[in-house]
Amino acid sequence: MTLRVQILKNKFNQSLGLPFKELLPPSAIEQALYDLKIKYKKRLFDPIVTLWAFLSQV
């Protein structure tokens, strides 16, 4: 494992909440949703939070 991967792994293991929030900003997800013409209502678990939670679990 490269040093960079090991550092990220350690950061994620120590992080509380949604660690992918820093690596995958909302603007990138919103742009993808816009490009795909996906509309959604603002909810607690909108597509952005759902994606971050899914990635954190995987």
N, C-alpha and C positions, 0 to 999 in steps of 0.2 A: 504494500500500500504506500503511495507517495505521501510525503510529509503534508502536502496541502490537503489531501483527502483525510488524513488522520486528524489534522487540525479541525476540519469541518465536522468530522464525526464526533470529536470531543466536544465541540461547541454545541452541537445538536443534543448530545446526551446531557449536557448541563443546562440547557435552555428550558425555560418554562414557557408555556403558551404555544405559539405557533412559530417555530424557527424558520419556516420557509417564507414568512412575511418579509424578512430582510432580503432574501435571494430572489423572490418573485414578487415585485411590487404590484400594488393594485392597478396601477396605470397599464402595465403589460397585459394583465388579465382583462381589464376593461377594453383595451384595444382589440384583443382577440375576440371578445364577445361582440364588439361592434362590427368587426370585419365579417364575422359569421352571421350577423343580423339576428343575434339572440337577444331577446328582451326578457327582463325579469323584474320582479318587484323587489324593492328594498326591504329586506328581512334581516333578522339576526343572523341566520345562516344563509346568506346570499351565495351566489356561485364562487365569489372570491374566498370567503371564509371556508366554504365547503371544500374547495380545492386545497387550501392550506392544511386543513384538518386531515384530508385524505392523504396528502403527501407525508404528513407527519406520522401517520399510522403505518404507512408502507415502509 
